[in-house]
Amino acid sequence: MKIKKIYYFLFALVLVVPLGLISSNPAWGEWGDEHYKQTIGFVPKAIENTHTIDAPFSDYTTGFLGDVGSYYFSAVLAIALLFAIFTILHKVIKIEKSKR
Amino acid sequence: MHIADGYLSPLTCAITYGAVLPLWFVAFKKLKQTLDEETLPLIASLSALSFVVMMFNIPIPGGTSGHAIGVGIISILFSPWIGFLSLSLVLFIQAVLFGDGGLSTLAANSLGMGFVGAFGASFVYNLSKKYKFSLFLSGWASAVLASVFIAVILGIQPYLGVDTNSQPLYFPFDLKVTIPAIVGSHILFFGIIEGVFTHFAYKFLLKLEPTFLEGKI
């Protein structure tokens, strides 16, 4: 199936994904507490006290790989997970359909 | 454009979840009709592409950065429902594994980048598909419309709660700040990137699998 060539495209894009690390600017609104202190003099309470989940690879870092390695790792992990989820969904849908 | 935990009032989180749950339900029903051996590799690849595209942070003047979303191409190729669901899945992975966005704000982010982005792209595409720049235009519009939604949700937060010192509890900047900053940057930069991406990704797929896209242009 020719469509699988899209995998090469995806692979090529992943190869150059560390380019996304070049910018050290945060996205607008995605700041740390320090930014709020500097710009408005305080950190809004809900932002300061938020109980956010402990993401295992917070900010696309791993702790066991460098910046570039971690970025590759994040991309590959997410792609594998997305394929796994859609494959499982497909299996579930197929079983459901065959029961009807 | 990923709204983090703590940025939105509990009421906003509740209302956005109330709105997004039935939409996810409908989208899943649509996925059931669409997902088969043929479409699975493409839907999964395009979702993966969206995740990867969002990793390319592009700096812009003013000390911030941003990225394309990659939702328009899925909406145009399949349906906005599939684009919306794929994007929601990507946002969920970003929040849970990478701390990008948040779980309390997943509904708002999914409505903005997912629902508004997906339906915006397909609406503009259907209006403009006779013209040469329709793909670019629908990508651009999807990012800009999504940014309007996110800017409004963020910009109303200062009115939704203050602490004992009358300081905002949640996101502190109002619409006068969020609209120019978020929507402006998407009109000028990230929308253009989304448009270019949508155009070239589509043309590329057309070369790979002309029969799949038959009747689409």
Chai-1 contact restraints between the chains, C-beta under 6 A:
chainA,res_idxA,chainB,res_idxB,connection_type,confidence,min_distance_angstrom,max_distance_angstrom,comment,restraint_id
A,K2,B,L208,contact,1.0,0.0,6.0,A-B,restraint_1
A,K2,B,E209,contact,1.0,0.0,6.0,A-B,restraint_2
A,I3,B,L42,contact,1.0,0.0,6.0,A-B,restraint_3
A,I3,B,L208,contact,1.0,0.0,6.0,A-B,restraint_4
A,I3,B,E209,contact,1.0,0.0,6.0,A-B,restraint_5
A,K5,B,L208,contact,1.0,0.0,6.0,A-B,restraint_6
A,I6,B,S45,contact,1.0,0.0,6.0,A-B,restraint_7
A,L10,B,S45,contact,1.0,0.0,6.0,A-B,restraint_8
A,L10,B,A48,contact,1.0,0.0,6.0,A-B,restraint_9
A,L13,B,V52,contact,1.0,0.0,6.0,A-B,restraint_10
A,V17,B,M55,contact,1.0,0.0,6.0,A-B,restraint_11
A,G20,B,M55,contact,1.0,0.0,6.0,A-B,restraint_12
A,G20,B,F56,contact,1.0,0.0,6.0,A-B,restraint_13
A,G20,B,N57,contact,1.0,0.0,6.0,A-B,restraint_14
A,S23,B,N57,contact,1.0,0.0,6.0,A-B,restraint_15
A,S23,B,P59,contact,1.0,0.0,6.0,A-B,restraint_16
A,S23,B,S65,contact,1.0,0.0,6.0,A-B,restraint_17
A,N25,B,P59,contact,1.0,0.0,6.0,A-B,restraint_18
A,N25,B,G63,contact,1.0,0.0,6.0,A-B,restraint_19
A,N25,B,T64,contact,1.0,0.0,6.0,A-B,restraint_20
A,N25,B,S65,contact,1.0,0.0,6.0,A-B,restraint_21
A,A27,B,S65,contact,1.0,0.0,6.0,A-B,restraint_22
A,A27,B,G66,contact,1.0,0.0,6.0,A-B,restraint_23
A,W28,B,T64,contact,1.0,0.0,6.0,A-B,restraint_24
A,W28,B,A181,contact,1.0,0.0,6.0,A-B,restraint_25
A,I40,B,P172,contact,1.0,0.0,6.0,A-B,restraint_26
A,F42,B,Q167,contact,1.0,0.0,6.0,A-B,restraint_27
A,P44,B,P168,contact,1.0,0.0,6.0,A-B,restraint_28
A,P44,B,L169,contact,1.0,0.0,6.0,A-B,restraint_29
A,P44,B,Y170,contact,1.0,0.0,6.0,A-B,restraint_30
A,P44,B,P172,contact,1.0,0.0,6.0,A-B,restraint_31
A,K45,B,D163,contact,1.0,0.0,6.0,A-B,restraint_32
A,K45,B,L169,contact,1.0,0.0,6.0,A-B,restraint_33
A,A46,B,G6,contact,1.0,0.0,6.0,A-B,restraint_34
A,A46,B,L169,contact,1.0,0.0,6.0,A-B,restraint_35
A,A46,B,Y170,contact,1.0,0.0,6.0,A-B,restraint_36
A,I47,B,G6,contact,1.0,0.0,6.0,A-B,restraint_37
A,T50,B,D5,contact,1.0,0.0,6.0,A-B,restraint_38
A,T50,B,G6,contact,1.0,0.0,6.0,A-B,restraint_39
A,T52,B,D5,contact,1.0,0.0,6.0,A-B,restraint_40
A,T52,B,G102,contact,1.0,0.0,6.0,A-B,restraint_41
A,I53,B,L103,contact,1.0,0.0,6.0,A-B,restraint_42
A,A55,B,L97,contact,1.0,0.0,6.0,A-B,restraint_43
A,A55,B,F98,contact,1.0,0.0,6.0,A-B,restraint_44
A,A55,B,G99,contact,1.0,0.0,6.0,A-B,restraint_45
A,F57,B,L97,contact,1.0,0.0,6.0,A-B,restraint_46
A,F57,B,F98,contact,1.0,0.0,6.0,A-B,restraint_47
A,S58,B,G99,contact,1.0,0.0,6.0,A-B,restraint_48
A,Y60,B,F98,contact,1.0,0.0,6.0,A-B,restraint_49
A,A75,B,V52,contact,1.0,0.0,6.0,A-B,restraint_50
A,A78,B,F51,contact,1.0,0.0,6.0,A-B,restraint_51
A,A78,B,I93,contact,1.0,0.0,6.0,A-B,restraint_52
A,I79,B,A48,contact,1.0,0.0,6.0,A-B,restraint_53
A,L81,B,I93,contact,1.0,0.0,6.0,A-B,restraint_54
A,L82,B,A44,contact,1.0,0.0,6.0,A-B,restraint_55
A,L82,B,S47,contact,1.0,0.0,6.0,A-B,restraint_56
A,L82,B,A48,contact,1.0,0.0,6.0,A-B,restraint_57
A,F83,B,A44,contact,1.0,0.0,6.0,A-B,restraint_58
A,F86,B,L40,contact,1.0,0.0,6.0,A-B,restraint_59
A,F86,B,A44,contact,1.0,0.0,6.0,A-B,restraint_60
A,H90,B,L35,contact,1.0,0.0,6.0,A-B,restraint_61
A,H90,B,L40,contact,1.0,0.0,6.0,A-B,restraint_62
A,I93,B,K32,contact,1.0,0.0,6.0,A-B,restraint_63
A,I93,B,L35,contact,1.0,0.0,6.0,A-B,restraint_64
